[in-house]
Amino acid sequence: MENVHLAAEDEDDLYSGYNDYNPTFDSEELDNDVGFQQAVRTSHGRRPPMTAKFPGTALGGRPIGTSFGSRMPMGSSMGRPATGAVQDGAARPMTAVRAAGYSSSLARGSTFDPLGQSKGPAPPLEAKNEDTPEEKIKILEKKVNDLIEESCLAQGNGDLQLALEKAKEAGRKERALVRQREQTGTADHITLDLTYSVLFNLANQYANNDMNTEALNTYQVIVKNKMFNNAGRLKVNMGNIYFKQKNYPKAIKFYRMALDQISNAHTEMRIKIMQNIGVSFIRMGQYSDAITSFDHIMSESPNIKTGFNLILCYYAIGDRERMKKSFQKLICVLLGIDEEDKYISPNDDPHTNLLIEAIKNDQLHQMERERKALAEKYIMTSAKLIAPAIESTFAAGFDWCVDMVKSSQYVELANDLEINKAITYLRQKEFNQAVETLKTFEKKDSRVKSAAATNLSFLYFLEKDYDQADRYADLAMNADRYNPAALINKGNTVFVKEDYEKAAEFYKEALRNDSSCTEALYNLGLTYKRLGRLEEALDCFLKLHAILRNSAQVMYQLANLYEMLEDPHQAIEWLMQLITVTPTDPHVLAKLGELYDNEGDKSQAFQYYYESFRYFPSNIEVIEWLGAYYIDTQFCEKAIQYFERATLIQPNNVVWQLMVASCYRRSGNYQKALETYKDIHRKFPENVECLRFLVRLCTDMGLKEVQDYATKLKKVEKMKEIREQRVKSGRESSARGRREGSASSDSGQSSHGTSAKGERLSVKLRSLPGSNEPYEASSQRDLDASYVDPLGPQMERPKTAAKKRTEEDEFADEELGDDLLPE
């Protein structure tokens, strides 16, 4: 009992204020408490018991009573504090109003669960009511934003049509959103940024799809709306559209309007707009106005592109001094890129090496390289442009440019300019000056020496001075063994000496050094072709075709290789691809005709031969084939025009004139045939075949000249016999050889005798007379005296004109035999 403290009568009442409590906790008024009822309906009213900080509201199912309400009875009076005792001076807890917020029963063997998870999951949240106007407006706004985003993504992926459709749909949704706000009376809350985004994206997509009128109208809607901030900047876009339409005055007008609405604080944007104005003036040919814009830019914020445009303007007006000053400004422009030394490791620190390896080829370094390459390109182009104009000679101009470049940050370009000077000499046909310029590089550093020696080697190769070409190719290789152009030149010099195996080795080495070197791959294919290794050559050209998809030379080589491999169908396929690249090449068309002719497809062969004749009407082989084709199809009248053209091309070759006369005979025009034979006889009086046809025709037509021609024929035949007696040996064999090749040798420079087509035409024209006349372009030879008349034995034809013919069209029928007609 020592711990029990009994209150004295004079002490304050320990239970005073017991019934005094905060009205917030009045349970009788909870039914009328709106906040409490809302909490009960939601999950907040079902949360696990909270601490005593907010008593009476979050206890859920715990009864609000005294501190003894939920306690278990203890075994002794020590289990709970006595009502009238104060333990260790601690304040006695309130028992009626404030609950302690915990239960001692948790300590009686139950698990520790401070979050109340044992009661199971909380009930689901109540679904939002989407029928309210505000919710509908929010959903519609989200749809509009999603459509704008989808439109931009489609544009980024290159699908411009889909981007436009999404932009239009976003516009429709946005207008529906505005109407809905007006209906609900919330028009003051219309989002101007959303409207601006929709219109701007729609105008941009119209412009991307080349719908310029619609784009301009949409931009006009934005610009005229004063509620949009900074909308005047979009006049730059309108100016760009007018520039694309080549309406340069209006483009300049909008550029200037945009420039007026942009403050001086936005320097970079103002510079870009002034660049557009200058370029527009260049397109209009107003170079003085363009110079004003570019000069201002170069004084405020110089850049490479503007400097180059300024040089172009001064070149156009022919101002030498200002060209020089502008070039000096151009090479002084700072690129704002780091030195290449930054990418070289200064020590062996592995961490530093890893960092340098990571940034050596990152996007920033690639951008730096591209910027530097662009600057070098502009400087080289400017130097080549102004060099002939700034001094009395282009050599002096190049020297001035070289001196300026040497004193700038682009010192490595000086040697390239020197080489360009040599190339300019070549273009002006001053080969000696070019060679002298290139020879000055022999004592320079290895890279420049290799480039100069490579050019010299190629020059000497073109001049067919193969020894000098070989010497400079060796010099270029010694200076830089990894220079593929030097290896190719060396291979070429070996190739012309017909050492194909060694040439192939040089080409292979060039390919090992630069796998994209198309010249080496092409030459390697030609080398394999010369060596007869057709499959390897085919492999080379197929690889080359994968790199150069539209190279006519590669396609022709592939077709030729398939023809050599006896695969005409593949050859035709490649030639068909070739004529899609060069549809007017007469030799390719003639080759297609030849292949189709060999395959027996006369109609296709005629089509391509005829196309070839249209583009190049002087090809003897094509003319000969077309004439023979018309004879074969019994249209001799049409064949005449082709043989007449052949006569114009080779007037000293009697075979074409005899063919013209033969066609007249076949078509039944004997009078014209007689005149043609007489004309041939005047040009070639010793032609035996012409005289024999004249005797035949005069006899059949009953003309008096028959005796004169017969006498001449006997004289010519007698002279022929005298010539034959002079032959010392091999008369029979030589006569047989001449008999087999008479038509092909008579055709002058025609080279068709070795091909299949040529053999066929030789057979067709073998019955035509040859000639040993001195007027013929071919070499002198003895004629075959054993002429067989294609009309049959001479004793079968009538001796006089009075004798009646057994068949009216006997002459024409005789001439249609296989000895003259094509196959």
HELIX and SHEET records of a PDB file:
HELIX    1   1 PRO A   23  PHE A   25  5                                   3    
HELIX    2   2 SER A   27  ASN A   32  5                                   6    
HELIX    3   3 VAL A   34  ARG A   41  1                                   8    
HELIX    4   4 SER A   43  ARG A   46  5                                   4    
HELIX    5   5 SER A   77  GLY A   79  5                                   3    
HELIX    6   6 GLN A   87  GLY A   89  5                                   3    
HELIX    7   7 SER A  104  ALA A  107  5                                   4    
HELIX    8   8 GLN A  117  LYS A  119  5                                   3    
HELIX    9   9 PRO A  133  GLY A  156  1                                  24    
HELIX   10  10 LEU A  160  THR A  184  1                                  25    
HELIX   11  11 ALA A  187  HIS A  189  5                                   3    
HELIX   12  12 LEU A  192  ASN A  208  1                                  17    
HELIX   13  13 ASN A  212  LYS A  224  1                                  13    
HELIX   14  14 ALA A  231  LEU A  234  5                                   4    
HELIX   15  15 LYS A  235  LYS A  244  1                                  10    
HELIX   16  16 TYR A  248  ASP A  260  1                                  13    
HELIX   17  17 THR A  267  MET A  284  1                                  18    
HELIX   18  18 TYR A  287  GLU A  300  1                                  14    
HELIX   19  19 ILE A  304  ILE A  317  1                                  14    
HELIX   20  20 ARG A  320  ILE A  331  1                                  12    
HELIX   21  21 GLU A  340  TYR A  343  5                                   4    
HELIX   22  22 PRO A  350  ILE A  359  1                                  10    
HELIX   23  23 GLN A  363  ILE A  390  1                                  28    
HELIX   24  24 PHE A  394  LYS A  406  1                                  13    
HELIX   25  25 LEU A  413  ARG A  427  1                                  15    
HELIX   26  26 PHE A  431  LYS A  439  1                                   9    
HELIX   27  27 THR A  440  LYS A  443  5                                   4    
HELIX   28  28 SER A  446  LEU A  462  1                                  17    
HELIX   29  29 TYR A  466  ALA A  479  1                                  14    
HELIX   30  30 PRO A  484  VAL A  496  1                                  13    
HELIX   31  31 TYR A  500  ASN A  513  1                                  14    
HELIX   32  32 THR A  518  ARG A  530  1                                  13    
HELIX   33  33 LEU A  534  ILE A  547  1                                  14    
HELIX   34  34 ALA A  552  MET A  564  1                                  13    
HELIX   35  35 PRO A  568  VAL A  581  1                                  14    
HELIX   36  36 PRO A  586  ASN A  598  1                                  13    
HELIX   37  37 LYS A  602  TYR A  615  1                                  14    
HELIX   38  38 ILE A  620  ASP A  632  1                                  13    
HELIX   39  39 CYS A  636  ILE A  649  1                                  14    
HELIX   40  40 VAL A  654  ARG A  666  1                                  13    
HELIX   41  41 TYR A  670  LYS A  683  1                                  14    
HELIX   42  42 VAL A  688  MET A  701  1                                  14    
HELIX   43  43 VAL A  706  GLN A  725  1                                  20    
HELIX   44  44 ARG A  731  ASP A  746  1                                  16    
HELIX   45  45 ALA A  756  LYS A  764  1                                   9    
HELIX   46  46 GLN A  794  GLU A  796  5                                   3    
HELIX   47  47 GLU A  810  GLU A  815  1                                   6    
END                                                                             
